[in-house]
């Protein structure tokens, strides 16, 4: 994982005019997030958040352009969510599942990534010893979400190797 984070750091530096990554989260912020979720974050994503508390590489413009708007650019990019956004998306999705599906108990899916087409990627319940990345396509029930990658490290490797892009159901 450390090698992947180093590759991401090089990608961010090489794209300094279009990369927006936050300073890392603190251990206390991560503990607070895990307490809020009543779930443990995958170890590799926890390492990512300690280095970068969310961020993205803009694909369509850069900070030097006069009409650059970070919020708009984040909306139109593949974005890793930081601790605050994870809480907001988690709570929003949990409430939907309670209302629409009468979900009870801990919502076992952790949103951590927003695609450029506004879909979420979520960590799902552990399968075969790994916590998979699920393509949480909004028109499908969680039981129908596809495994996008077997874990976070595979997703991050794709993101880095493709310069901030990934393939999803909707792409």
PEDA-V492126 format. One record per residue. N is the residue number from 1. RES is the residue in one small letter. PHI is phi as a letter, one per 40 degrees, with the letter a starting at -180 (NA if undefined). OMEGA is omega in whole degrees, 0 to 359 (NA if undefined). Layout:
N_RES_PHI_OMEGA / N_RES_PHI_OMEGA
This chain:
1_x_NA_180 / 2_x_c_177 / 3_x_c_178 / 4_x_c_178 / 5_x_c_176 / 6_x_c_176 / 7_x_c_178 / 8_x_c_178 / 9_x_d_177 / 10_x_c_178 / 11_x_c_179 / 12_x_c_179 / 13_x_c_180 / 14_x_c_181 / 15_x_b_187 / 16_x_c_178 / 17_x_c_181 / 18_x_b_180 / 19_x_c_178 / 20_x_b_178 / 21_x_b_182 / 22_x_c_171 / 23_x_d_182 / 24_x_c_175 / 25_x_c_177 / 26_x_c_176 / 27_x_d_181 / 28_x_c_176 / 29_x_c_179 / 30_x_c_177 / 31_x_c_178 / 32_x_c_178 / 33_x_c_180 / 34_x_c_176 / 35_x_c_178 / 36_x_d_182 / 37_x_c_190 / 38_x_f_180 / 39_x_a_174 / 40_x_c_174 / 41_x_c_173 / 42_x_d_184 / 43_x_d_183 / 44_x_c_178 / 45_x_c_176 / 46_x_c_177 / 47_x_c_178 / 48_x_d_183 / 49_x_c_176 / 50_x_c_179 / 51_x_c_182 / 52_x_b_179 / 53_x_c_181 / 54_x_g_177 / 55_x_i_182 / 56_x_a_171 / 57_x_b_181 / 58_x_c_183 / 59_x_c_192 / 60_x_b_177 / 61_x_a_178 / 62_x_a_186 / 63_x_c_181 / 64_x_c_181 / 65_x_c_186 / 66_x_c_182 / 67_x_c_179 / 68_x_d_177 / 69_x_b_186 / 70_x_d_180 / 71_x_c_179 / 72_x_c_181 / 73_x_c_177 / 74_x_c_180 / 75_x_d_184 / 76_x_c_182 / 77_x_b_169 / 78_x_c_190 / 79_x_b_170 / 80_x_c_180 / 81_x_c_173 / 82_x_c_185 / 83_x_d_181 / 84_x_c_180 / 85_x_c_178 / 86_x_d_179 / 87_x_d_183 / 88_x_c_180 / 89_x_c_179 / 90_x_c_183 / 91_x_c_178 / 92_x_d_181 / 93_x_c_177 / 94_x_c_180 / 95_x_c_178 / 96_x_c_182 / 97_x_c_176 / 98_x_c_182 / 99_x_c_187 / 100_x_c_187 / 101_x_b_183 / 102_x_f_180 / 103_x_c_177 / 104_x_b_179 / 105_x_g_181 / 106_x_c_175 / 107_x_c_191 / 108_x_c_183 / 109_x_b_182 / 110_x_b_176 / 111_x_c_181 / 112_x_a_187 / 113_x_a_176 / 114_x_b_180 / 115_x_c_179 / 116_x_c_177 / 117_x_b_174 / 118_x_g_173 / 119_x_c_179 / 120_x_b_166 / 121_x_b_182 / 122_x_b_169 / 123_x_c_180 / 124_x_b_177 / 125_x_d_183 / 126_x_d_176 / 127_x_b_178 / 128_x_f_177 / 129_x_g_182 / 130_x_b_173 / 131_x_b_186 / 132_x_c_171 / 133_x_c_181 / 134_x_b_174 / 135_x_c_187 / 136_x_c_181 / 137_x_d_191 / 138_x_c_182 / 139_x_c_182 / 140_x_b_174 / 141_x_c_180 / 142_x_d_180 / 143_x_c_180 / 144_x_b_180 / 145_x_c_180 / 146_x_c_171 / 147_x_c_179 / 148_x_c_174 / 149_x_a_184 / 150_x_c_178 / 151_x_a_183 / 152_x_c_183 / 153_x_c_179 / 154_x_c_178 / 155_x_c_181 / 156_x_c_177 / 157_x_c_178 / 158_x_c_180 / 159_x_d_181 / 160_x_c_184 / 161_x_c_180 / 162_x_b_174 / 163_x_g_178 / 164_x_g_179 / 165_x_b_172 / 166_x_a_175 / 167_x_c_177 / 168_x_b_178 / 169_x_d_186 / 170_x_c_182 / 171_x_c_NA
